[in-house]
Amino acid sequence: MHKLLDIEFLARAPEVEVEFDVSPTGDRVAFTDNRTGRFEVYLLDLETRAIRQLTDHGRGATCPCFSPDGEHVLYAQDHDGDERWDFHLVHLATGRSRCVLEQRVAGYPTASWSPDGRSLLITSARDGRFTLHRCDVETGALTPLTRHAFNDERGVYSPDGRWIAFDAHTVGQDRGIFVIAPDGSGLRALPLSDAADPQWSPDGRFLLFHSMRESEDVGVFELATGQVRWLAEGRWDEWGAAWSPDGQHVLYLENEDGAHSVCVVHVASGERIARIAPEDGVIERARFARGGRSVVFEFSNHRTPNSLWEYRLDTHACEQITPPLEGAQDAPFIAPYYVRYESADGLTVPAIVYPSRQAGRDAGAILLIHGGPTWAYHNFWHPAAQHFAQMGYTVIGPNYRGSTGYGRAYQNANRYDIGRGDVLDCIAGVEWLLNEGMASRDKIGVTGASQGGYMTMMCLTKYPDYWAAGSSLIGFFNYFTEFEAEREDLRYWDLQNMGDPSKPEDAERYRDRSPIFFIDRVTAPVQLIAGRTDPRCPAAETEQVYRALRSRGIPAEMILYENEGHGFSKVENRIDAYRRRAEFFAQHLG
């Protein structure tokens, strides 16, 4: 048996998390990966390529961030997936660490430093909603900075420490950028439409940002004049921008129909001086290093797990700087490709397809539904999709309406329509497979995680005749109970995109889009997988739908991981979940 037929080989592959950081001197990178089976923080020397492990708690760590003097690394750690983040500081010279802030409320794991290193900006739900706070590094004391109607995301100090720029979820799926003083006074919204991710220029005169216009574009806002200059605009989405240390250049990410690259431009002239991509794949984050002479970025594709790479701007050399997956260099990975098809209402839907070598009219297939919903499937490292294809199932992953990467209109096309139009897009993907002669109608399974887990149950209830089996991971199934129990920022998102369940007209939509009320229609066996500490899709949602299925005599199994949250951070749980899902489909699809 080849290793690729063993899900443990694929699921155990070490992966680098997206949120890495480059040291102030530009010669070191702090990152997290799960080579030990848990996500821990590591330090990489760019000159020697030596890697040193900084944490060994066995509980997982994320979002490392260098202090302004480069002597410490800050990181976040939750409690078995509950996303109630504590912040810890490790001293690089001695390896000693201490807890800066212990929280028992929801928040985000990202933080940013004040220029003097005395305080942090974090987003915490301590006040009942997601609010930007200042945290004293010595005492851990928290001070809320904003009192507006929106949900704050991430803030950054200006280089002189006089101002803070932050973004917040405003209306619908839009975000806005705001500027305040460090004491919370002088709040003002910048006149930018659906803008996010502000980054101060080294001289503090400009803010780099990206804005969803017809597509995602990168611009520079001059604070003194209010003028905007667009550095990247066009057909494709551009985002993830960052300044060079001298402020002369900017990098940003570009998604050209699913293929990502890093673009480097000269700010004054607008000239593009580099376009970086090792090969077809996905890049999620990039930063300048070595004083602006190189770019470090995170990359993956169907045969390369999430890893760190460096591109030297002077020599144009590009190489992977974290260890490659051992034993995979010559492995027969199945390469996915992109298709487009028409949904029931005429909308064109993009999708990614992993073609099984056994594809045909008598073969099995799996509809793989992504989460988010503001996310998308592209050619990134996806152990489950690769394993399904190696098992003999053709896999199709629709980028249904609401997905990112296809412009503003497409991303917003699911507003007040979640659980209807997006499900139609998924069903149309199955019809495409059948029309192409790639699968048998009686050997089709459906699965997905998070929003994809929810949509899996919507497919099973609203379109029961399509499925031989369905496996839902970390989903929700009753919009009313989900709304009451979910994390505060997600509840705000639901209010903006599904309506207020206390209003009769919105309550009817909530009911129609809740699969719990249509369980009688399910005809296929169902597998349910969840984490006990999940704050996004609480385990009670899975238990609720499991009871409903069993009470109606529908074959169902439930797997709950007591020490997991929204996903599988522990490698043994990830292997177990993927293995049991593969066995479930093998039993019911053949």
N, C-alpha and C positions, 0 to 999 in steps of 0.2 A: 504493500500500500504506500502510495506517495504521501509525503507529509501534508500536502494540500488537502487530502481527504480526511485529515485529522484536525478537527476544529480546535483542539488544544494548541497545536502548533501556531495557528493563525491568531487565536485569541490571546495567547501568551506573548506575542511579539511586543517588545517594548515600544511605547509611543511617547513622544514629546508633546506636552501640552502647549497650547497656542501662546499663552501669556508668558513669554520670556522677557528678560531685561538685559540691556547692555550697560556696563559700568560707566561712571562718569569719565574715566580715562579712556574708555573705548576698547580696552584690551581683554575684557573678561565678559562672560555671559552667564547669568543665573537663569536656570531653567528647571522644570520638573519633568520627570518621566517615571514610568512604572516598571523599570527593569527588575525590581525586587518583588514585584507583585502588588506594591502600593506606590502611590505617587509621592516621591520625595524630592527635595531640592538639591540641585547639583551646581557646581561652579566649574566652568570651562575656560581654560586659558587659550586665547586665540593663537598665540605664538607657538606654544608647545603642544597644543591639543590635549593637554592633561585635563582629566575630569576628576573632581573631588566631590564626594557626597557630603552635604552639609547637614541633613536631617536624617534621623532614623527612628521615627516615632511609631511607625507601623500603622498610623491612623490616616495617613494621606496629608499632603500639603499642596498648595497651589499659589499661583500669582506672585512669584518672587519679585522683589523690587529693591534696587540698591538705594542706600541712603545717599544724600548729596555728597558726603565726603568719601563714599565708596568703601567705608570700613564695615558696614553692616548690610545684611539683606533682611528685608521684611517679607513675611509670607503669611498666608491665611490657612486655617485648619478648622474643619467643622467636626461634628460628633456623629460619626457613622452615617453621613449623608443628609443630616438635617438642615444644612445650609445656614446654620447659625454660627457665623464665622468668628473665631478668635484670631487675633493677630499676634504673631511672635517675631522676635528680632534675634538674629544670630550674628555674633561677632566673628568676622572672618579670620582674624589672626588667632583667636583662642578657641573658636568653635563653641563657645558658651552661648546659650540662648535663654531668653526670658519671654514671658507673656506680657505684651504691652496692653492688650485689651481682651477681656473675657466677656462674651456676649451670650445671652440666651434668647435673642430675638433674631428675626430674619434680617438679611442684608446682602450686600454684594462682596465678593472676596477681593476685589481690586482696591487699591489705595494709592495715594500719591503724597509726596513729601512737600513740606514747605522748604524754601531755599535754605533756611538756617538749620534745618534738620530737627526742629523742636516740636513740630506738629505734623499730623497726617490729615488728609481728607478721606473720609470713608462715607459710604451710604448705608444707613441703618434704619430699620423700621421701629426703632425704640419709641418714637412718637406716634405710632399707629399707622404710619405710611412711610414710604421710602424717601428719606430726607437726608440731605447732605449735612454731615457733621464734621466739626474739627475735633481731633483727638490729640491730647497732650501726650507726647511720647514718654515722658517720665512718669506721669501719674495715671495715664489711661482715662483721664476725665474727658467726657464728651460734651460738646456744645453744639446744639442744632443751629444751622445757619440760615435756613430758608423756611418761609411760612406761606407758600403759595399753593395753588390748587393741584399742582402737577406732581408726578412721581420722578424724583431726581435719579440720575444714573451715576455719572462720574465727574469729579471736579479736578482741576489742576491750577496750581498757583502760577502767577506770572513770575518771570525771572527775578524781579525785584521784591516780590512778596507783597506788593500793594493791592493786587486784585486776584480774584478767583474766577475762572471760567468753568462752567459746567453745562451738561446737557440734561434734558428731562423729557419724559414721555408726556406729550401735551394732548392733542386731540386725534382721535382715530388711531392710525398707526404712525402719526407724525411725531417728530422730536423737535425741540427748540434749544438754542444756546442762550445762556444767561451769563451776566457778569455781576459780581457782588464784591464788596470789600470783605476782608478777612473777619470782621466782626459781624457780618451778615447785613450790613446797611447798604443802601444805594443799589438795590436790585434793579437791573434793567434787562429787558429782553432784546437781543440783537435782531435787526430787521432781516432775518434770513428764514426762508421757507423750508421746513422739514430738514433742519440741519443738526449735525451731531459730531461728536468726537473732536472737540476743540483742542488745538495744540499751539501753545505760544511760540512765537519766533524767539530766537536767542536774545534779540534786543527788546523784546516785549511790545513792539509796535503793531504786530500783526497776529491774527489767529488763523491757523490752518484748519480746515473743516471739510466735511463732505455733506452734500445736500441732495436729497431726492427730488429732482425736477422731473423731466420726462424719464431720465435715467439717473443713476447715482453719479454726481460730478464732484470734483475736488476744487475748492476755491480758497482764496486768501482774503480775509477781511481786515481792513485797516481801521483801527479803533479811533484814530483822531478824525478821520474824514467820513467813515461809514462806507467807503467804497469797497466794492468786491471785484476781484480779478479772478477769472476762472483759469486754472492751470490744466484741467483735464475735463473735457466735456465732449459728448458724442454719443454714438450708438450704444457703447458698452458701459457697464457699471465700473466706476472707479471709487475707491475708498481706502481706509487704512493708512492715511498719509502721515508722514513724519518729516521733521526738519533735519538737515545736516547740522553738525555742531557750529559751523560758521554762518549758518543762515543763507548760504548761497544756493543751496540745492534742496529739493524736496523729492521724497520718494512716495509712491502710492501703489496700490494693487489694482490690477485691471482684470476683469473677467470677460474674456472674449468667447462667448457661447460655451461656457463651462471650463475653458482652459485659462488658468490664472498665470499672471506674470507680475514682476516688480518693475515699475517704470521709474527712472530717475530723470528729473528735469532741472534745468538751470532756471532759477526763479526769475531773474531779470529779463532774460531773452525768451523764456518759454521753450528753449531747445531741449529735446529729449536726447540725453547722452547715453542712456543704457536701457535695455529691455531684457529682463533676467527671467529665465525659466529653465531649469535643468532638462525638462522634457514635459510632455503633456501631463498635467496634474493640477493640484490645488495648493495655493499659497494663502495662508491665513493671517500672517503677521510678518512685518519686515522692519528693521531698524538699521540706521547707520552705525558703523563701528570703526575702530582704528582712526579716530579723528576725521571721519568722513571718507576715508580711503577705501572702505569696503562696506558691503551690505550683508547683514545676517538675516536669514529668513527661515520660516518653518514651511516644509514641503511634504506632500505625500501624493501617491497615486495608487493604482490597483496592485502594484508589486513592491511599493516602498512605504513602510509605516511612517507615521508622522515623525519627522526628523529635522535637525538643524543643518543648514547649509550656509556657506559663505561665498560671496562673489567679490573678487578684487577688481575694483574699478580701473586700476592702472594696468593690470595684466590680463583682465577679462577671464581669469581662472575661476572656475566654479567647482566646489567640492563639498561633499557631505562631511560635517564635522562632529556628528554624533555617530556611534557605531551602527553599521548597517545590519540588517536582519541576517543572522548567520544561517547559511544553508538555503537561501532563497534566490541566489544570483541566477541560477540556471533552471529554476522551477518553472513549470508550465502554467503560469498564471493566465487566467482568462481576462482579456482586455475588454472593457465595456465600450459601447459606442452610443451616440445620441440619435434619437429619432424625434419626429414631430407627427402628431396625429390630431384629428379633429374631435372635439368633445361633442356631447349630444346637442348643445346649443350653438355649435359652430365655432367655439373658441379653439384656437390652436394651442395645443399642450406639448411642451417639450418633456422628454423622458430619457432616462439612461437605461440601457439594456445590457445585461450580462448574458451572452448567448451560451447555453449549454452545448457541449459537443454532441449531446444526444437529442438536441431540439428537433421536433417533428410533430406530426399530427397525433401521435400516440404518446407523446412525452408529457411530463408534468411541468408546471410553471408556478412561480410565486410572485404575487403582487406585493412589493415592498414599499410601504408608505412612510415617508419621512415625517419627522416632528417639526415643531416650530409654532405655528405654521410658517412663520417668516424665516425660512431656511431653504435649502435646496440640495438635491443629490447631484454631485459631480464626480469626476474621476479621482476620488480620494481613497485612502486605505479603508476598506470596508470588509472585515473578516467574514461577517455573516453572509453578505452577498456573494463573495468569492466562494465560500464553502457551499452554499446552495447550488451555485453553477457547477462546481466540481462534482457535486452529488448527482447531477443530471437534470436539474431544474433550470429552465430559462427564467431569469429574474428581470422584472421591469419595475423601475422606480420613477413614477411620474413626478414631475415638478408642477404640481397642480396649482390652480389659481390661488394666489396668496403667497407663492414662493418668491424668494429673492433672486435677483440676477437678471430679470427680464423687464425692468422698468417700473415706474410708479403705478401706471394703470393696472398692470398685471398683479402687482403685489397687493393693491387695494381692492382687487376684484372680488375678494371673499368677504368684505366687510358686510356684516348683517346677513351673510349667506353661508357661514361655516356649517358644514355638515350637509350641504346640498350640492352646490355647484362643484366644490372640490371633490366630493364623492363621485359625481358624474364624470369628472376628469379621470378618476382612477378606474372606474368601470370601462371607460372608453379605452384605457390602456390595455385592459384584458381583451377587449374586442379587437384591438389592433393585433395582439399576439395571435388570436384565433384566426383572423383574416390572413395573417402572414403564414399560417400553417406551422406555427412554432410550438403549439401545445394542444393537448386534448381538453375538451370542454369539461370533462368529468374528473380532471386531475389538476385543479387549480387551487392553490392556497393563498391566503392573505395574511400579512403580518406587518407590524410597525410598532414603534415605541413613542411614548408621550402623546403628542397630537396624532401621530401615526397609530398608536394603540387605540385611541378614541375612534379614529376613522376606520380602523379594522372592524370594530363592533358596529359602526354605522353601515359598513358594507355588508356585514353578516345579517343585520336586521332589515335593512331597506332593499337589499338585492340578494336574497338568500339563495337563489337558484344557481349562482355562479360558483359556489365554493364547495370543495371537498373537505376543507379544514381551515380554521383560523386561529392564529396565535397573537394575542394582544399583550404587549409589554408596557408596564408603567403608564397605563392610560386612565382616563376618567370616563364615566358612563352616564352620569346624571348631572346635567348642567346646574340644577338647583343646589344639590348638596355640594358639588364641586365649588360653586360660587361662594358658599358659606365657609368652606374649610380651606380654600386655597390661599397661597401666599398673597400678601397685600398688593404687590405690584401687578400680579396676574389678575386679581379681581378688578383692578382699575382697567387693565387691558380688555377684559370681558365687557365691562360697562361701555367702553368706547367702541367695541367691535361686534358685540352681540346684543347690547341693550341692557336695560335695568329690569331684572325679573320681578320687581314689585309693580311694574306697569303691565296691565293686561295684554297689550299688543306684543310686548317683548316676552312676557311669560309664555305665550303660545309658541313663539319661536324657540324658546328654551326647551319646551316640552317636545316639540317636533324634532329637535336635533339632539335629543337624549335617548340613546339606544336602550336604556333601561325600560322604557315604556313600550318597546316593540320586541321584547325578548321572545314572545310567542312565535315570531316569524322565523327564528333561527332554526336551521335544519342540519347544519354541519357541526361536528365536534369542535369544541372551543378549549383553548389553552390560555390561561391567565397567569402572568408573571409580574410581580411587583416587589417594591422595597418597603419595609415597615415604617421607615422614618421619612418617607418622601413628603416634602412640603408643597410640591407642585401638584401632583396627582396623588392625594392621600391613599394609603392602603385600604381605607374604608370603601373607596370606590370599587376596588377590585373585589373585596369581600361582598359588597352589595350585589354586584352583577353575578358573581358566582352562586350566591344563594338563589337568585332569580332563575338562573339556568337550571340548577339542580332541582328546584321545586317543580319545574315543568318537564323533568325527565330528559333534558338535553345533555348529552355527554359533555362533561366539562371537568377540567383539572385546574387546580390553583397552586401556584408555587410562590411562597412569600419568603424573602430573605430578610431576616430580622435585623441585620446590621448593615443594610443598604438603604440609600435614598433614591433619588431620581436617576437611576442608572446603576452601573456595576463598577464601583471603584476598586473592588477587591478581585484580583485575578481569578481566584478559585470560584467565586460566584459567577463571574462572567463566563468562564469555561462551562460551568454547570448549566447556566441558563441557555447558552447557545447550543450545548450538546442536547439538552432535553427538548429544545425547540426543533432541532434537526431530527431527532428520533420521532417526535410527534408527527412531523410532515412525512417522514419515511413510512410511518405506519398507515397514514391516511391517503397519501398520494402515490405510494408505490415506489 
